[in-house]
Structures are given as C-alpha cells and as structure tokens.
Amino acid sequence: MDFNMAYGFCVLIVVLFLLLPDGIMHFNTWQARIKIGRYSTVDSWENKVLKRTLKWLKHTPTIKLTDNSRLIIIDIIKGNYKRDAIQYWQEAALVLGLLPYAKHKSECNTKSSITAFFDSKIDASGNWKSAPKEIDAAILAYAFLSIEWIDPNKNKPAYDTIWVLIQDLLGEDGTVKYRKSMPDYRYVDTIGFICPFLVKYGLQFNNENAIDLAINQITAFNQYGMYPDKFIPCHTYHLKSKHAVGLFGWGRGLGWYAIGLIDAWLALPNNHSQKKILTKCVVDFSQMAAQFQNPDGSWNWIVSSKEARPDSSTTATLLWFFTNAASIESISENSKSVCNKAIHYLMKVTRRNGSIDFSQGDTKGIGVHSQEFDILPFTQGFALRSVFRLTKGL
C-alpha cells in the first residue's frame, strides 16, 4: 500500500468515526417513528408507557445540551453533550410516574426498581453519594420524599443538603436564584424545581420557613413574571427592574409553573393558612391554560402561537395539573374535558416501544429555546403519573 492509499484509508476511518454516532442517532429516530401512535385503547397505551418508564429508570436516556445533530462526537469529547442538572428532572419524573404503580400494582416490580434507584443515589448514612450542586436536584429530592416505604428521617441528611443548597441561593428579596451566575433573574423553572420539595420538606421536618419560601417564590413570580391581567408566565423577570424577560407563554415554562404550583397545593393540608392562596392560583392558571389547548389536545411550545409546533412535555405537565385541578368544583368539568383530549394526543405521539415523542429539548438560555423535538423521560413520567390518577381515581 503506497502513501496516498494509506493516507486516504486513514482519512476514511476518521470520517467514519466522526459520522457514525450521527448516523446511528438519525437511523434510530427514523425507525422508532414507524407506526407511531397506533394505540386503540388507553389501557394498551398505558401498559406500553409503563414498561418503557421502568426500563428508563434503570438506564435513563441522556438528554443532550445542544441542538447540534452533526458531529456529535465532538460535543461528547468536549463535555458539551450532557449535564447532571438536566438528568435530575428526567429521573425525578420517572420516579414520580412509577410511584402509584408501586403502591397499587405490586406485580409490576416497580417498588424494587424504585428502591434500587434510590439506593444508587443515597448511601447507607442517608447522604447523597454524589452531592448535587444545582437546585435542579430539588425535584429529585421531592420524588424521594414521596416514596412512602423509605423512611425520610433516616435520609434527612440528603434532604438537608438540598435545603442548604436552596438557602445558599436565597436572594436579597427573599426568593431563590436559579444559578449564582444569574443573581438578578428569577426563572419560572425554579418554581417547578423547588416548591414541591420545600412544602414536603417543611411538613415532614416541621420547618415552616421552607413552606413560606415556597409560597413566596410563587407569589413573587405572580407579581412580576406574569403578563398583566392574563396570568401567562414569562420565562424570567429581572429582580431590580421588575421587568419580565424572555418569552411569555413558553410551553414548558407553563409546565414548570403548573407542576410547582399543583404539587405544592396537593401537599399542603386543607387547614393550612396558605392553602387558599394557592387554590386561587390553581383556578386562575387553569382558566388561562385551558384556552390555549389545541383541538387535538396538545399545547404548542409557544402556547399562544398557532404556528409553533406542539410540545409533548408541555402537554404532559399540563395534563398532570388539570388532572388534579379537576378536584376543585368550580373548574372540575372543564378540567376533565381538557384531560381527556390531552391523553388522546399523547397516545398519538407515542412510539411503538412506548416512548412518548416530540418533546422540546433543553433550553439554552433566556429566549434561546430548542427546536429539537424528541423523547424526554420528563414527559414520560408526568404522562404516566397523570393516566394512573385519571383511570384509577387514585
């Protein structure tokens, strides 16, 4: 073999090495969408989604940081392909989605799977095996606190770690920053990450300050981060100017607000002094969000834009919200109608292997939103969590 042939052969090997991950990824997506959405009953769909969720709890798919779909091997080598903070909320949703099945359907082996996952994160002394550095982990801690058969007191050190992490991000205004690097902004994402944990933690360990912080995070955002008189959340607001910054009506932003609000509301006892405040928020938000549901049951990634494409993560999180809002008499009937349409939409975008498709990818920054729509374990968990409650009444 002469030099030119050897050189050409080496170049070919390098090109194949660089392009092979791209080809595998695109082929897998293409073939997985063949015969998508062919579910004749809710039960058959639920069973497929459940099996996929159990599989993902053991091996959670990596959600990539970028929208780049070419030469992804370079992103992997540079460490720009994934981040632990994104994985926390994927894992949390999977646990939350499986919990009702562990309680009421023992034959699914969900209890042992959840326990094994918990043990992979928390050591025998009740501490994190790898201490979280971002508040995204608070939603995973909330999921762990919701596991009824695992003693929260034994694992209090892990939950205290999250409480300290949140306090370390407390701003001068008494609300929590999303990142230390962005001290002057308050993100809607943070409501979903921390508020359910704060209420659950506060009730479990008799910490009223934690509950008050959750309520304050929500009410402050209501004051400064909502479109005037419309109750449509913006991505963020600026602490000093009190101006909303970013998109109003970003779909998953509605989802973050919705799950933060509804899970905090569910956790609070009916006789708690803050319950009425959150109940009004639930009613106001439900009336706003329902008007943006598409005829096919979905919500778009910008909910007020008919030109924007539907987002399954928005649809699944809002489905969970309306599933629980239906218990409020004044909005019950409309909430049930919203839920029925949303479930049938999610059935239509579920792959034959049980993976719900077409969820928006990770947001890159304020106003910089992903245009990748693919699988997202976060969506999977909230869809499963919702359908169990709707079909089983539990």
Secondary structure, DSSP 4 states (H G I P E B T S, - for coil): --HHHHHHHHHHHHHHHHHHHHHHHHHHHHHHTTTTT--SSHHHHHHHHHHHHHHHHHSPPPPPSS---SSHHHHHHHT-S--HHHHHHHHHHHHHHHHHHHHH-GGG-HHHHHHHHHHHHB-TTSSBSS---SGGGHHHHHHHHT-TTS-TTTTHHHHHHHHHHHHHTB-TTSSB-S-TT-TTEEEHHHHHHHHHHHHHHHHHTT-HHHHHHHHHHHHHHHHHSB-TTT-PBEEEEETTT--EEEEETBHHHHHHHHHHHHHHHHHS-TTSTTHHHHHHHHHHHHHHHHTT--TTS--BSBTT-TTSPB-HHHHHHHHHHHHHHTTSGGGHHHHHHHHHHHHHHHHHTB-TTSPBP-EE----BTTB----EE--HHHHHHHHHHHHHHHH--
